[in-house]
Amino acid sequence: DNKGHDDDVFYAYGISADLISDVSSAGLIRVASIKDIEKLDYTKLDNTELSQKLLVRYMANGQLWRMGEIFQLSIELYDTKEKNVIWSDNWQEKWDNLPTIKMNLSDGLLKALDTKPKVEKNLVTAKPEAYEFYLKAKYKHENRENLEDTEIARGLLKKAIGLDDNLILAKNLLGWTYSEIGDYDKAMEIYVPTLKQAKNLGDKRQIGYSFVHIGVIYDYKCDYDKALDYYE
């Protein structure tokens, strides 16, 4: 939950979405998607009711509040079966450390759940400005209402990439904004070099996402053999 100014909501939204991706990609844990969560009026349901509707055992609730150049954060992990909090933390983080917030949160959650990620996690970027543009773009894209919103999201992604050309997740999201409207050639112009770059960087997670995105395009084009190759 964003506890700061309304304009800062993209921080909490983007970090939550990436956190879900981090924990689910660790395997062994079923994680409800952010879309499933948004369908519910979770402000009016207690943790037990939420866990039943989302088919999950654990509930992670957190708050983020930006105060100038400082983030105030808190999180707790609640076990709805045992009816107790099994992990909680609160701390402050400088704005310069924005890219590390999601990584620290996922590390804490996975440790509390006694599991480890399947692949080594890499810092998404060392440049907080680039990650902030990415978070803004992700929020704008996921909450888009028209093509103008999509164009705004693309502009923000291009700014992020301009600040850090190795921000692979921004490139994959940029490609997806074209793929989802059927501009497959433009999407492939982004995905193919991004896949090569992800391999050069040894970023296994983004290599996987790149394979999936390219597979989706071949799937849409009904070239199922190539789609299967990339999916496998």
C-alpha positions in Angstrom: 0.0 0.0 0.0 1.2 3.5 -0.9 1.0 5.6 2.2 2.5 8.7 0.7 1.3 11.1 -2.0 -1.1 9.8 -4.6 1.5 10.6 -7.3 3.8 8.0 -5.6 1.5 5.1 -6.1 3.6 3.7 -8.9 6.4 2.8 -6.5 4.2 0.5 -4.4 2.4 -1.0 -7.4 5.5 -1.7 -9.4 7.5 -3.1 -6.5 4.5 -5.4 -5.6 4.2 -6.7 -9.2 8.0 -7.4 -9.4 7.9 -9.0 -6.0 5.2 -11.4 -7.0 7.3 -12.3 -10.1 10.4 -12.9 -7.9 8.6 -15.1 -5.3 6.6 -17.1 -7.9 9.7 -17.8 -10.1 11.4 -19.3 -7.0 9.1 -22.3 -7.5 7.3 -24.5 -5.0 5.1 -21.6 -3.9 1.8 -20.8 -5.5 1.5 -17.0 -5.6 -1.7 -15.1 -6.5 -1.3 -12.7 -9.3 -1.7 -8.9 -8.9 -4.7 -9.1 -11.2 -6.4 -11.7 -8.9 -5.7 -9.5 -5.9 -7.1 -6.4 -7.6 -10.3 -8.1 -8.4 -11.1 -8.3 -4.7 -11.9 -5.5 -2.3 -9.1 -6.5 -0.1 -9.6 -3.5 2.2 -12.9 -5.0 3.4 -11.6 -8.6 3.9 -9.5 -10.0 6.7 -6.5 -12.2 6.0 -8.4 -15.5 6.4 -11.1 -14.5 3.9 -8.5 -13.3 1.5 -6.5 -16.5 1.7 -9.6 -18.5 1.0 -10.5 -16.5 -2.0 -7.0 -16.4 -3.4 -6.2 -20.1 -2.5 -3.1 -19.2 -0.6 -1.9 -19.8 2.9 0.4 -16.9 3.6 -0.4 -13.2 3.3 2.3 -10.5 2.9 1.1 -7.0 3.7 3.4 -4.0 3.3 3.4 -0.2 3.3 5.6 2.2 1.5 5.9 5.9 2.2 8.2 8.2 0.4 9.3 11.3 2.4 11.6 13.4 0.3 14.7 11.3 -0.5 13.8 8.6 2.1 11.5 5.6 1.8 9.8 4.3 5.0 8.9 0.7 4.6 7.2 -2.0 6.6 6.1 -5.6 5.9 4.7 -8.6 7.7 4.1 -12.2 6.6 1.0 -13.8 8.1 0.3 -17.5 8.3 -3.5 -17.9 8.0 -3.3 -21.6 9.1 -1.3 -21.0 12.3 -2.9 -17.6 12.8 0.4 -15.8 13.5 2.9 -13.4 12.0 6.0 -15.4 11.0 8.1 -12.5 9.8 8.0 -8.7 10.0 10.3 -5.9 9.4 10.4 -2.1 9.1 13.2 0.1 7.9 14.2 3.2 6.0 15.9 3.3 2.6 17.5 6.1 0.7 16.0 7.0 -2.7 19.4 6.0 -4.2 18.8 2.5 -3.1 15.4 2.2 -4.9 16.5 -0.7 -7.1 17.4 -2.8 -4.1 14.1 -2.5 -2.2 12.3 -5.3 -4.2 15.3 -7.6 -3.9 15.6 -7.1 -0.2 11.8 -7.8 0.2 11.9 -11.0 -1.9 15.0 -12.2 0.0 13.2 -11.7 3.3 10.0 -13.4 2.1 11.8 -16.4 0.6 13.9 -16.9 3.7 10.8 -16.7 5.9 9.2 -19.4 3.7 12.3 -21.5 3.9 12.9 -21.6 0.1 15.5 -20.2 -2.3 15.3 -18.8 -5.8 16.0 -21.2 -8.7 18.3 -18.8 -10.3 20.7 -16.2 -8.9 19.0 -12.8 -8.8 20.7 -9.9 -10.4 20.3 -6.2 -9.4 18.0 -4.9 -12.1 19.9 -1.6 -12.4 22.3 0.4 -10.4 20.6 3.6 -11.5 17.6 4.6 -9.4 16.4 7.1 -12.1 16.2 4.3 -14.6 14.3 2.0 -12.3 11.9 4.8 -11.4 11.1 5.4 -15.0 10.5 1.7 -15.4 8.1 1.6 -12.4 6.2 4.6 -13.7 5.9 2.9 -17.2 4.8 -0.4 -15.6 2.0 1.3 -13.6 0.9 3.4 -16.6 0.8 0.3 -18.9 -1.0 -1.9 -16.5 -3.6 0.7 -15.8 -3.9 2.0 -19.4 -7.2 3.1 -20.8 -6.3 4.0 -24.3 -3.4 4.1 -26.9 -2.3 7.4 -25.5 -1.5 5.8 -22.2 0.4 3.1 -24.1 2.5 5.8 -25.8 3.2 7.4 -22.5 4.4 4.1 -21.1 6.6 3.6 -24.1 8.2 7.0 -23.6 8.9 6.3 -20.0 10.5 2.9 -20.9 12.7 4.5 -23.5 13.9 7.0 -20.9 14.7 4.1 -18.6 16.6 2.3 -21.3 18.4 5.5 -22.3 19.7 5.8 -18.7 20.6 2.1 -18.5 20.9 0.1 -21.8 21.2 -3.1 -19.7 17.8 -2.7 -18.1 16.5 -5.8 -19.9 13.1 -6.0 -18.2 12.3 -2.5 -19.5 13.2 -3.7 -23.1 11.0 -6.8 -22.7 8.1 -4.7 -21.5 8.6 -2.3 -24.4 8.5 -5.1 -26.8 5.3 -6.4 -25.2 3.6 -3.1 -25.7 3.9 -3.7 -29.5 3.2 -7.4 -29.4 -0.1 -7.0 -27.6 -1.5 -4.7 -30.4 -0.3 -7.0 -33.2 2.8 -5.1 -34.3 4.9 -8.3 -34.3 7.7 -7.0 -36.5 8.4 -4.1 -34.2 8.2 -6.4 -31.2 10.7 -8.8 -32.7 13.1 -5.9 -33.5 13.2 -5.4 -29.7 13.0 -9.0 -28.5 15.8 -10.6 -30.7 18.6 -8.3 -29.7 17.3 -8.2 -26.1 17.6 -12.0 -25.9 21.2 -11.8 -27.2 22.0 -9.1 -24.7 20.4 -11.1 -21.8 22.6 -14.1 -22.7 25.7 -11.9 -22.8 24.8 -10.6 -19.3 24.0 -14.0 -18.0 20.6 -12.9 -16.8 18.7 -16.2 -16.8 15.4 -14.7 -15.7 15.3 -12.2 -18.6 16.6 -14.9 -21.0 13.5 -16.9 -20.0 11.2 -13.9 -20.4 12.7 -13.2 -23.9 12.2 -16.8 -25.0 8.5 -16.7 -23.9 7.8 -13.3 -25.6 9.3 -14.6 -28.9 7.4 -17.8 -28.5 4.1 -15.8 -28.1 4.7 -14.0 -31.4 5.2 -17.3 -33.3 2.2 -18.6 -31.5 0.1 -15.7 -32.7 1.4 -16.2 -36.2 0.4 -19.9 -36.0 4.0 -21.0 -36.5 3.5 -23.6 -33.7 6.8 -25.5 -34.3 8.9 -22.4 -33.7 6.6 -21.3 -30.8 7.2 -24.7 -29.1 11.0 -24.4 -29.7 11.1 -21.1 -27.8 8.7 -22.2 -25.1 10.7 -25.4 -24.4 
